[in-house]
Amino acid sequence: MRVVYQASPWRSLIDKDGQLNRSAITAPLDDIFSRLFAPHLTLADSHACQLPLVEALVRYDIPAWRISQIIGDHNAWLYRQAIALSLNEMHAQGWGEPPVDYCVVMLGSAARYESLLSPDQDNALIIDDYPDARHVEIDGYFQALGERFTQRLDEAGIPLCRGHIMARWPMWRKRISEWRLQLEIWSADRRVKRVQQTNILLDFTPVAGNSALAEQLAESVAKTLPQASLFMDEMSVLLDELPVALDRFGRVAASPSSEAPHRHAINLKRQGLLPLISAVRLLSVRHRRQEIGTRERLVALSHATDTLSLEQSDLLIAAFERFQQCLLDQQRYDISRGQAADGWVDLRRLREDEKLLLKFDLQQVKRLVALAKNTSFS
């Protein structure tokens, strides 16, 4: 069973008299806009509009990868609102203005503007350097800010990260010099945990504060990591922890029954999307690229380096877009049935042509992973 199809408003663009029917085009979004921009709207109310917004955008035949960017734009706005409200509250309570410059960055899919429905929080704080003697005072201020804005986002509908990857925790709240030192420590050898933590940090984008601090951190990443050959080798080895959903005969394979909700389920996020994203990230870091989005990285790898041909890049971008579409369709279907939106896809809901394309796309990802693993980092 699929989500019921609704006719595209584009078919009403020209009426029977050959006139431009503007109201027919704007109608699906009018109600959403009135709700999104209603006075005294709470963050929770605004976040609750995302699903109706997605349904309206689907009616415009907008592809999932574009919809994910729009969701990302809205989530970034929710971040800025939560941070502004928290700063205003702290000022009213006598905390004063931020004692030094800072930058809140989103991490992971939010930073890549690739989130679909129901993402949790991943964020960090970059703080401008200050004397050690003022650490208790200044870090205390930003700890309070981190706790407040992440709590506001949680209450709005973007849950706290279960892995504690948030600015409220010292691990993800540091001075810019401490972030540089952290990168040097994490990349000094090939310890798995350190590589995993660095992987989390590699996808970041500024959302509030002084973005120059994020630019400085990006420059440090480009300078430090490509020279750390042991670290880069371990980053390559870690791709094995994200096996592509193909069996040894190259056929689409359902996920292990111990993990899957049923025997026809495939975790397309973990066994398709994440191997693609991770391999592209690895190659981008190797070539000192500072693009964050997966599509942008693929374009850069084919135009600014000799890593991928234009054909390979195009095939992988198409695979990425189809993965996003498949996941969004499944998430909308699950939500319509009162279930949680996650990374699982029911293979029974795919047509035969969709299954063939899925197999083809997964094969392209598997080749990319092999390419990334075989790239020399010495």
Disulfide bonds with the S-S distance in Angstrom:
none
